[in-house]
Amino acid sequence: MTELEILEGLKKIFTLVINRNAEVDNMKKDAKIVSDLGVSSVGLIYLMVAIEEQFGIDMSDVTFNSFETVGDVVTYIKNKK
């Protein structure tokens, strides 16, 4: 799975969680999850669960707070696949 494919999958998940399509459509890997995209602490939990389901990975070895940017999540998923 390429980084672009992962990013596209994440865009779908972020759209469901933050419900602001404009930010997600233009989401880049350097976007900060909390400050740029406005994901709440509850949203972080939903993101983690959705990412596990979408990509078939187990994220129990990390907390979502350890990811600052979308690129951090992309790299993590790529390394888990």
C-alpha positions, -999 to +999 in steps of 0.1 A: +000+000+000+014+034-010+015+065+011-010+081-013-034+052-009-031+055+029-036+092+027-068+088+006-081+063+031-074+086+060-092+114+042-124+093+042-120+086+079-113+122+088-143+134+069-165+112+090-149+122+123-145+160+119-173+166+093-155+196+076-149+185+041-130+216+030-101+209+054-101+172+046-102+176+008-070+197+010-054+177+038-017+173+035+007+150+054+021+180+073-014+189+087-015+189+124-043+166+136-055+187+165-045+223+157-050+223+119-079+198+116-095+205+149-099+169+160-112+167+196-101+141+222-132+121+216-125+124+178-091+109+183-106+078+198-130+075+169-101+080+145-081+053+161-109+027+159-118+036+123-081+034+113-078+000+128-109-012+110-101+005+076-065-007+075-068-040+094-041-030+119-038-031+157-029+002+173-028-009+209+009-002+210+004+036+207-019+063+219-032+087+193-016+116+211+017+103+199+008+114+164+012+151+157+006+152+120-013+132+094+021+122+080+029+106+114-002+084+110+006+076+074+041+064+083+028+044+112+002+026+090+028+020+063+051+004+088+024-018+102+013-032+068 
